């Protein structure tokens, strides 16, 4: 199972602490090409972290997210997410 699937399934479990504050999403850039430019996506897969906003309307249009540059293992990505949750 690819690391991103392990990460997603980990945070979709009901017993994960802070699970309600975490959204793991996968985007098909062939169908949503505008995300490539908006979020400065260079290589794939790209993992982005976005801080939480009270509502979608409050997200700054210039928000690009922080690109994760750590190890590509599920364990490292889960640790990264947990440190920010």
C-alpha positions in Angstrom: 0.0 0.0 0.0 1.5 3.4 -0.9 2.5 5.7 2.0 -0.2 8.3 1.2 -2.9 5.5 1.5 -1.5 4.4 4.9 -1.5 8.1 6.1 -5.1 8.6 4.9 -6.4 5.4 6.5 -4.5 6.2 9.8 -6.2 9.6 10.1 -9.6 8.3 9.1 -9.7 5.9 12.1 -12.1 7.0 14.9 -9.6 6.6 17.7 -6.9 8.9 16.4 -6.3 11.9 18.6 -7.1 15.3 16.9 -8.6 13.3 14.0 -11.4 15.9 13.6 -8.8 18.6 12.9 -7.1 16.7 10.2 -8.1 16.4 6.5 -6.1 14.2 4.2 -7.0 14.8 0.6 -5.8 13.5 -2.8 -6.4 15.6 -5.9 -6.3 14.4 -9.5 -4.4 17.2 -11.2 -5.5 16.0 -14.6 -9.0 17.1 -13.6 -8.0 20.1 -11.5 -5.0 21.6 -13.4 -5.6 25.0 -11.7 -4.2 23.6 -8.5 -0.7 23.1 -10.1 -0.2 26.8 -10.5 -2.1 28.0 -7.4 -0.2 25.7 -5.0 3.2 25.7 -6.8 3.1 21.9 -7.4 6.4 20.9 -9.1 6.7 17.2 -8.7 4.3 14.4 -7.9 3.4 13.2 -5.4 3.5 16.5 -3.5 2.5 16.7 0.1 1.2 20.1 1.3 0.3 21.3 4.9 -2.3 24.0 5.3 -3.1 25.6 8.6 -6.8 25.4 9.7 -9.1 28.3 9.0 -12.5 28.8 10.6 -14.2 28.7 7.2 -13.3 28.4 3.6 -14.1 32.0 2.9 -11.3 33.1 5.3 -8.6 31.2 3.5 -6.2 33.8 1.9 -6.2 33.6 -1.9 -2.4 33.7 -1.7 -2.2 30.6 0.6 0.2 28.1 -1.0 0.6 25.7 1.9 3.9 24.4 3.2 5.5 21.7 1.1 6.6 18.6 3.1 10.2 17.8 2.4 10.7 14.9 4.8 11.1 11.2 4.3 8.4 9.7 2.1 7.6 6.9 4.5 4.1 6.8 6.1 5.6 6.9 9.6 7.5 10.1 8.8 4.5 11.8 7.2 2.2 10.7 10.1 4.7 12.2 12.6 4.8 15.5 10.6 1.0 15.8 10.6 0.8 14.9 14.3 3.3 17.6 15.2 1.1 20.2 13.6 -2.3 19.0 14.7 
